[in-house]
Amino acid sequence: MSQLIIIKQPKINRVQMIIGLSGWMNGGKVSTGTIDYLKNKLKAIKFAEIKANHFYIFNFPGIIELVSEFRPNVRIENGILKTFEFPKNEFFYHQESNLILFKGKEPNINWEEYLYHLFELGQRYNLHRIYFIGSVAAATPHTRGIRISCYCSSEKLREEVRASGIKFTNYEGPGSIATFLTHLAQYKRIEMINFVAEIPIYIQSENPKAIKAITDKIIKLLALNIDTTDLTRKNLLFERKINELLAHQPQLAEEIKKLEENYDQEFFNDKGGFEEWLKRKGIDKL
């Protein structure tokens, strides 16, 4: 029995899909937060979902701090059960841009079946390209620009992305469902681009700076008409709060200065050194 539930049939064709998942690649809520932002800005409409019951281990053993993320979410008020919610995996569409947004929770099991439903939906609307948004915690300071790396399903796509100045990923180790999705997309001849933002390892809350950095890349690539001024304001407030907290943690502030030095050194090395960077910017030395 299919776990894909179609709610309505939008009039879209030759679509592109943007995917955000909670789980391993959602540090700072960059993956799901970007989908939420685009969904709200575009007023995208829900039209399908993947049922949860085949894809999650709800009774994962262990202490509550470890297993709480695996369990369904419930709300009880004054002794009465108000809500019981399984993980949501929802598709939204924006007709004007022939765009599908997918927000879900990374499945614990049956990855291939889960992604089969994603491709099943995509086939209905001639899906030709997928973007996945993710993030990882790294030794990067909150005071500098967000570094975004990328990996693609083909050489052709890599050349297309190269012009945007994004670094390409070099990695070997445990894979995510996004990597498996890219692997399947290659066989199905569907283009796929993965964006991964680096966020400071010392900040646990939602990171609007990274969400804006990824969103700006998506807006440019898809030619979407979205004003991100509100994200800019949210990021300024975010950085102000971080700096206020750091004023009371001098040891952490000192470590962040070291991260800034490393970041700046890597930046100028990538640009061919400081003098080459000045030349490219048309700046005369003092």
N, C-alpha and C positions, 0 to 999 in steps of 0.2 A: 504494500500500500504506500502510495506517495505521501511524503511528509510536506510537500509543497501545497500551500493553500492559496488559490487565486481569488482575490476579493473583487477585483474589477479589471477590465481590459482597456488599458489606455491606448490612445492612438499615437504610438511612437514607433520609430523604425530606425534601423542602423544605429543602435544606441551605443553609448559608452557607459561604463559602470564604475562608480567609486565605492570602495569598500573600507569600512572601519570596524574593527573587532575589539571587544574587551578581552583581556587576557595578557599573554606574554608580551605582546608588542604594543601595549597601551599605556606606557609610562606617562605620567602627567596628563592622562586622558586625552592625548593628542589624536589617537586614532578615532575613538568614538566622539570626542569633542569636535573634531573637524566635520564629521558627518552631521552632527547636531547643528552646527553653525550653518553649513550649506543648506541643510533641510529647512531651517527657519528662514534664512535669507531668500531662498527660492520659493518658499511656501510649497514645498514638494508634498505630494499626496501619497499616502500609503495605499498600495494596491496588491500586496502579496506578503506571505510570510512562510517560514520554515518551522514546522512544529518541533518542539524541543525534545520529545520523549526518547528519541533514538540516539541522541548525541552527547549525553552528559551522564557522569557518574554522580548521582545525588547522595549516595550513602558512602562516600569516600571515608575510610577509617582514619582516626587520629583525633588530636585535641581540637577544641572548638576554634582556636585561633588559626589553625591550619586548614580546617575543612569548611569553615563558614562560607567561603566563596563558592564551594561546590553545591551548596544546598539551595533549594528554592527560597525566595524572599517572602516573608509573611509580615503582616501587621495586625496586632491585637490591641484593642482599646477597651479599657474597663471590663475585661473579662470576655469580650466578644471578638471572634475572628473577623476582621474586616477585609483583608486581602490575602490571597495566596497566589504568587506569581512564579511561573517557570521562566527560564531565560527567554528573551525575545530575540528573534531573528527576522527583521522586517525590511521590506523593499518599498522605496518611495520613488515617484517619478516626477520629472519636470518636463512637460510636453514641449515647450518652446526650444529647449536645448537638446531634446532627445537623450535625456540623461536619467540614469537609474542610480539611486543611492541605496546602499545596503549597510545596515547597522546590525551587528549581531554579537554573540559571545562565542569565542573560539571553542569548538567542540572538544570534549575529552576523548571521544571514541568515534569510529565510523567516519573518518575524515572524507573518504572517497564518496560515500553516499551523500554526505552533507554538500560537498561541492558539486556532485551530480545534479542536485536540485537547483543549485545556482546556475549551472550551465543550461539546465532544462528551461529555466525562465529566460535566460539570455537568448536561447535559440528562437523563442517566440518572437523576439524583437530584433533579430539580426545583430546580436552583440558582436562588436568587432574590436573593442578595446576595453581593458580593465586597468584601473589605477588602485593600488593598495596603499594605504597610509599607515605608517607605524612609527614607533619611537623607541629609543633605548637610553638608559641612564649611562652617562659617561663623565669623564673628568673634564668637564667644560664649565666655564663660569657664566653666571646669569647676566653678567654685565656686557657680554659680547654677542655678536650675531649668532643665530642658530645655524649650526652646520647640518646640512642635509646631504645624505648619500643616496645612491640610487642603483638599482639593478633591473635589468630588462629581460624580456623573453627573446630578443633578437638583436643582431648587430645594427640593423636598420633603425630600430628604436633608440639604441644607444647614441647613434649619431644625431638623431633628432633632439635628444635631451642635452647633448653636449653643449649646445649653444647657450643653454640657460646657466651654465657655470656650476652645475652640481657635480660633486665628487662621485666617482663610481666605487661601489662596494667591493672590498676584498675580504672574504670571510670563509672560514672552514670550521664547522662545529654543528651543534644541534640545530635542526631546522624547525621552522614554524609552519603553520598551515598556509601562510602566504607563499612560502617557497614551494610547497607542494602544489598550490594553485597555479603558480607560474610554470611548473613542470607540466601540468596537465594542459595549460593554455598553449604551450608550444606544440603539443600533439594535435590540438584542436585548431591550430592556426589562428588563434585569437591573440592579439597583441596585449602585452601586459607590462606595466611599469610600476615598480615599487619605490616609494619614497620613505626614507627612514630619517627622522629628526633626532639629533643628539640633545638630550636635556640634562641639566645639572643633577648629579647623583645625590646631592645634599638637599634637594627640594622634593617633597612628596606630594604636594598639592597639584591641582590642575595648572597647566602651563600655557597661558594665553599667548605668550611670545612664540612658542613653537607652533601652536595652532595657526597663528597668523602667517608665519613663515611658509607652512605647508599650503595654507589656503591661497596665498598669493601666487604660489607656483601653479596650483590647479586652475585658478582664475585665468592666468595668462595662457596656459596650454589649451584650455577649453573655450577661451574667449567668452567667459561669463560676465554678465553685467552686475557686479556686486561691489558695493562700497564697504571697505573694511575699516572705516574710521572708528567705529565702535570698538573693534578689536584693539586698535592702537591705544585708545583711552584705557581699556581694560588692562592692557599690558603695562602702561605707565603706572597705574595704581598697583599692579602686581609687583613691579620692581621697587616701588617706593616702600611697600610693606616689607619686602625682603631686606632692603637696606636698613630699615628701622630695627628689624630683628637682629641684624648683624652688628648693630651698634652696641648690643649687649652681649655679643659673643666674639670677643677680640681674637681668640685662637682660630675660630673658623674663618673670620675675616682675613687673617694672615694667610691661611691656606688658599683662600680664593685669589689673593694677590699672586700666588705662585701659579695658579691655574691661568690667570690672565697673561702672565709672562709666557707661559708655554703656548697658549693660544695665539698670541701675537707673533711669536717666533715661527710657529707653523704657518700662520697666515702669510707672512712675508716670504717664507721659503717657497710656498706654493706659487707666489706671484713672481718668483725669480729674484727675490731679495728686495730690500727696502728701496735701493736706488732705482731698480727696474720698476717698482710700483709707483714711485714718484714720477718717473718718465711717462708711464701709461696714463697717469692722471693729469699730465701736463703741468706739474708743480715744480717750480724752481727751488733748489736748495737754498737755505739762508746763507 
